[in-house]
Structure formats: C-alpha cells, structure tokens
Amino acid sequence: MEFFKYVKKLSDLTVKHYAYKFFEFRTQKLYLVFKSENKLIFSLASKRGNTKYIRKIETKMEQLKQVFIKHAKINRDYSNVIFVTLTFNRSKFLNPVYTWVYLSEYVNDYISNLNKKLKKYNNKIILFVKTYELHRDYYPHVHMILLLKNPIRTFFWKNKKRIAIKKKKMEWNKGFTDVFAPNNPRHICNYLTKYITKNYFNQSLKTNKSDLSIEKNNKTLEDKSNTLLCILWLFRKHTISHSRRLDNLNHNIKQINVTPSPTKKFIGLIIIDYSITFLTFIQKNYKIKEIEYFEIEKNQKYIIIKNTYVQHNINYSDMLARGG
C-alpha cells in the first residue's frame, strides 16, 4: 500500500482525481496480438471494468448461481442460504482508508468466528461469496451470501425472512450486521445480480436499450461504479470473491466447452484508438463500445468481427510492426 503513505484520507477531490485516472486506464483499448498463418488476431486485454472483465464476472456469476441453486435447501421454515450485510461503525475508525486497507482481514475474521459458532450447532459454512458497496463517505459496505451445510429455522419479521439464531451469535465487533434468508432460489440470483451489476457496471452486456432517459441514468451509475472500481483498484480488492470450495461444489455442473484454436504465436501488445466513425459503427451494429476479438488478414482492406467482414482502412504490415 505504498500509495497510502502519501494519501492518508479519501476526500472528494482525491477520489475524483484518481477516478478520472482510473477511467482513462479502464477505457484504453489494449490488445494482445497473435500471429496465425496469414492473419493477425487481436484479443482485448482484461482490465478491471472493461468489456472483457465484465464478461469474466458475468461468467463467474452464472457459475455461482448454478452452485447455489443446486445446493440450496429453502422452504417457508428453513434455509441453508443466508444473506449477511456488514456495515462499519464510524466511531471506531478515524477515516475510511484504514477500513479499506484491512477490509479482507476484518471480513475473513468475521466469517471464521461465525463458522466456529455454527459448528456448535453441528453446522458450518461450505461456501461464501462477498462483494462490496461504497457509501457516500467512502466507507465500504460488505454483502455476503453464505451456503451452510444444514438448513436453519427461519421466520418472517418486518417483511424479511429472518434466521432463528441469537442475534449475539451474528454480531460483528467492527460494526453492524443485517442477516436474513432468501425466499426461494431465484431470490439468491437476484441478490447476486443486484449487488454486482448495479454497483460495478452501469448495465449488463445483454442490455440493448438506447432511450435518452436510460442513457442519462446509466451515466450516473457509470460514475458511481467507476468510483467504486477505482477504490477497489487502489486498495487491491477483488470485485467479487468466494471461498476456494467452489470448484468442489461445481464438479457435477455442466461446463462451457471451448473449441481448441489453431496454433498462434503471441507477438506483443498494442493500444488502438477507435476513430469516431468506427466507434459509431460498432455501437450501431453490435451494441457494444469495445470489440473483444477481431482479425486482420494479410493484403486485405477489412477486419473480421464475429465472422463478418467489415471494410476498414487498416494496414497489415503497420499493425504487425506496432504489435511487435
């Protein structure tokens, strides 16, 4: 955390400055360049918040949803899945920097202590997923989903499905907790989507809406998500993290088949600045702002996007030189 030897607090001015720098980094089009026979292959590098990164997060979310749906045991009176929200008590900390620096330790300690308490009831946590939300004062807000070995009794109180465990057992020495259970497996999926897509990405890759009011709202959400991603970037925190048991729980779930690609040689990295004309073209025809993958064939005046030949003035030799 060399950065925070010089910056001791998160002020509006500091955060705005680094959020802008992060936005520049995030939107820079960096490609990995490969050579295969008589063509160049360009693959967008994964950066926190860009199209490739969002795709990876959505794939991970889908995998998590499948695991929870498969192992969830939920009815009106019992549930082995619980939602936990952790909120820091501001009176225990001088500023949010300290909470972000030691955030992982605080949360992992809570999970470890809770697991010890659950074992006294012949129960334990077999999987956890955690993600973060940002308060206006820059303190983190932690959202977790816990998958338990055995279901625990639940009851409805104030329109939420609460768990029948003494409140003291769920307390956190760094702040406050809110614990409740999902109404059904679909509720788990909605919870995951809500706190990942809403807080980190202004809209799903599958959304093709272009209404002006939606665009304006998306701009507000983008500013919010950009600030949160920037802070996660500065403090080296994962966008979404989970326990290592996921692979063990996921072994019977159908995996995505990946077709082997022909032999290709990595030749370097290249930064490509989209022209306004080209950006308008891909937004209109593909509903995207970044191309994840495209090809250029030798002696041809077009690029190949999703098996479609697109006329464009790109010089193969020039791209080969820049990539190398």
N, C-alpha and C positions, 0 to 999 in steps of 0.2 A: 504494500500500500504506500509506495513512495510518494504518490500524488498527494496524500493527505498529511504529509509532513509540512506542506506549504499551504494547503487549504484546510482550515480547521472547522469550517461550517458550511452548510448548504444554504446559501441565500438565493433570492430570486435572480439577482444579477449573475451570480456564479453559475447557477443551474442553466439559465437561459444561454449563457455563453457556450458552455460545454454541450448543451443540447443541440445548438446550431452546428458545432464542430462534428458532433456525432452524426447529425443529419447529412452533412457533406460526405462523411465516410460511408454511411449507410447507402446513399444513393449513387455513389461512384460505381460505374459498371466495370467491375474487374472480372476478367475471363481467364480460365485455364485453356491453353491452346494445345491441341494434339494434332499430329500429322498421321494420316492413314491413307496409304496409296497416293492418289492424285487429288486429295482434298484435305482441307483444314477443318477441324472440329473445334467449336468454341462452347465451353461449358461454364455457365455463370458460377463464380465462386460464392460460397455460402458466407454471408455476413449477417450479423445479428440484425434482424428486421427486414432484410430484403426478401425478394420473391422466393429464392431457393431456400432460405432459412424458414420462411413461413410454411413452405411445402413440407419440410422436415418435421416441423412442430405439428402440423395437421396429421401427418402420418403417425407420429408418436401418440397424439390424442386418440386417434382411431384405434390404435393398439390398446391403449389404456381402457377405452370404452368397452372393447370386447372382453378384456380380462374381468372388469367389474361386473358386466352383465352375466358373464359365465359363472362367476363365483358368488354373486350377491344372493343372499337369503333374506328376502324382505317380505313382510306382510303387515297387517294392521298393528300387531302386538310385538313384533320382533324385527330386529335388523342387525346384520353383521357389517354394515357400512355406516360410518358416521362422518359428518362434516364438522370440522373444527376451525374456528377463526380466532387468531391471536392478535390482540391489539396492545401496543406498548403503553405503559403508564408513563406519561411525560415527566412526572415529578421525580422519577428515578434516574433520569438521564439529563445531561447538560444540553445536548443537541443530537440531532438525528444521525450525524456522522458515526458516532460510537455504536449506535444500534445497527447500522448497516455493516460496519466492519466485523462485528461479532454476531451477526444475524444467524449464520449457519450453526454456530455453536449453541446459541440460545434455543433455537428450534429443535435441534437434534437432542439436546438435553431434555427438553420437554417430552419428546417422543420416547426417549429412553426411560424416563421416570414414569411416564404413563404406562408403558409396556410392563414395567415391574409391578405396578399396581394392578394391572389387568391379570397378571399371572396368578395373583392371589385368588382370583375368581375363576381359575382354570381357563383362562383366555389369553390371547396375545395378538399383537399387530403382525399380520403377514404381508401387508403391503401398504405403503403410504405414498401419496402424491402431494407435492406442495408447490405453490406459486405465490407471487407477491402482488400487492396493490399499493399504490402510492397515495398518501394523504396530502392535503394541501400544504401542510407544514413540513413535508418531505420525510416524515416518519414512515417506515414500512408497515404494511398490514399483511398478515400471513393467512392464506387459505389452504386448508389441507383436507384431503379425503383419506380416511383410514379404512382398510379392509381387515376385519377381525376374523380370527379362527372360528369363533362361535357367535351366534346371534345373541343380542342382549335385549331385555324387555324395553319397550317404548310406550309413550303415552302422548296425547295431544294436549298442548298448553299454549295459549296465545297464538293459535293458528300455525304452530310448528310442532313437528313430531320430535319430542324430547326423549332422551335416554334415561332409564331408571338406574342411574349411578349417582351416588352422593356428589353434590357439587364440588366439595372439597377435593375429591379424587381427580377432578378435571382442572383444578386451578393451576395457574402459571405464575411463578414468582417475579416475572418481569412485567406483568400487566394483566390483561383481562381476557377471558375466554367466552366464546359463544359456541355451544355444542348442540347439534340436532341431527336427526336421521332423515334420509330420503324417503319420500312416499312410495316410490317404485323405482325400478332400474333406469327408466327413462329420465327420472329426476337427476340421477348421477351424471348422465350425459349432458344434460342442460347446465349443470353446475360447472362441469369442466369447460364447456364451450363459453359460458358467460365470463368466467374469470381469466380465460386465456385470450380468446378473440377480442373481447371488449377492451381489456386493459393493455394488450400488447400490439394488436393490429386493428386498424380502423375498419377493416371489412374483410370478410372471407374471400379466398381466391375464387370461390364459386359464385360470388355476387356479381351480377351484371347490370346494376342499377345506375342510371345516369341523371336522375331527377336533380334539379338545381338545389332544392332544399336538402336532399340527401347528401349532395356533394359538400354543402356548407357544413352539415353536421359531421361528415366524415373528416373535414379539415380540423374541426375541434378535437375529435377523437384522435386524429393523427398527431396533433400537437401533444396531447396527453400521453399517448403511447410512446411517442418519440422521447419525451422526458423520462418516462419510466425505464425504457430500454437503455437510455443514456446512463442513468444511475446504476442499473444492473451491470452495465459495461464497465463503468468506473470502479465499482466495488467487486467486479469479477464474480457475479452471481449468475446461476443458470436461470433461464427464462422459466423452465419447468423442470422439476427434479423428482425422482422417485427412488424407492428402495431397490436394492440390487436383486430382489426376489422376482422381479417382473418376468425375466426370461424363464424361470422355473414354472411360473403360473401360466405362461403363454405357450408352452411347448405343444399343446394339442390344438392350438388355434391356427387356422389356415394362414400361411404366409404369402406375401406377394411374390410371384415368380418374376425373376429378372432374366431377360433374354441375354445370353452372352454376346458381347460386342466384338467386332473384328479387331485384330491387333492394331494398336495405335501407340504412338510414341509421344510422350509429353515433351514439348519444346519450349514452354515458357508461359509467362503471364502477360496480359495486355489490358490496358484501360481503354475502353471505347466510349466516346462521347456521341450520344444519339443526336442526330440533327432534328430540328423541329418537325420537318416533313416526315421523317421516319418514325418519330415518336407518335405523331398524329395517326400515321398509317397503322401501327400495331395496336394502338388504343381503339381505333375504329373497327378493325378487322378481327382482332384477337382478344379485345377487352383486357389488355394487360399493359403494364408500364415497363416491364423488363422481359427480355427473351432469355429463357433459361438455357436453351440449346439451339445452335444453328450450325450450318455447314457452308463452306465455300469450295466449289470445285475449280480446279485449275483451268485457266483460259476461258472462264465463263463470267458473264456480267450479271449474275444473280446470286442470291443466297437461298438456302433451303431452310424453311421454317415449318416444322410439323408436316414434312413431306410435300410442302407447297413451294414452288419455285417463284421467288419474288425478285423482280428486276431492281437492281441497285448498283450504283457505281462504286464497286469495291475492287481494289487491285490485289490479286492473289499474292504476288511477289512482295508487295509492300506490307501486307499483313503478315507474311511469313518472316520478313525481316524484323518487324516490330515485335512479333511474338517471340522470336528467338533472342 
